[in-house]
């Protein structure tokens, strides 16, 4: 759970905290996320997900992102300007 998603993802990709779980296991892709308006709701959801089995978590990811594409891969890159059709 974070209120600064882009910073958190950048830290994971950069390996900022070398003793973290993500650095030790070279986890640097964002393949699933949920957004919440209330912090308490986000914390409760995080606790729920952490209690799930690995296979249940994998099924959740595959249902939303079957190719396991890094959802943050385009962040910070230039985008095409909007053009009306």
For each residue, the residues with C-beta under 8 A, 3 or more apart:
1: 39 42 43 46
2: 5 7 8
3: 39
4: 7 8
5: 2 8 9 33
6: 9 10 72 75
7: 2 4 10 11
8: 2 4 5 11 12
9: 5 6 12 13 30 72 75
10: 6 7 13 14 16
11: 7 8 14 16 17
12: 8 9 15 16 20 22 23 27 28
13: 9 10 28 72
14: 10 11
15: 12 18 22 23 28
16: 10 11 12 20 23
17: 11 20 23
18: 15 23
19: 23 24
20: 12 16 17 23 24
21: 24 25 27
22: 12 15 25 26 27 28
23: 12 15 16 17 18 19 20 26
24: 19 20 21
25: 21 22
26: 22 23
27: 12 21 22
28: 12 13 15 22
29: 68 70 72
30: 9 33 70 71 72
31: 61 65 68 69 70 71
32: 60 61 64 65 71
33: 5 30 71
34: 42 45
35:
36: 39 41 42 45
37: 41
38: 41 42
39: 1 3 36 42 43
40: 43 44
41: 36 37 38 44 45
42: 1 34 36 38 39 45 46
43: 1 39 40 46 47
44: 40 41 47 48
45: 34 36 41 42 48 49
46: 1 42 43 49 50
47: 43 44 50 51
48: 44 45 51 52
49: 45 46 52 57 60
50: 46 47
51: 47 48
52: 48 49 56 57 60
53: 56 57
54: 57 58
55: 58 59
56: 52 53 59 60
57: 49 52 53 54 60 61
58: 54 55 61 62
59: 55 56 62 63
60: 32 49 52 56 57 63 64
61: 31 32 57 58 64 65 68
62: 58 59 65 66 68
63: 59 60 66
64: 32 60 61
65: 31 32 61 62 68 69 71
66: 62 63
67:
68: 29 31 61 62 65
69: 31 65 73
70: 29 30 31 73
71: 30 31 32 33 65
72: 6 9 13 29 30 75
73: 69 70
74: 77 79
75: 6 9 72
76:
77: 74
78:
79: 74
80: 83
81:
82:
83: 80
84:
85:
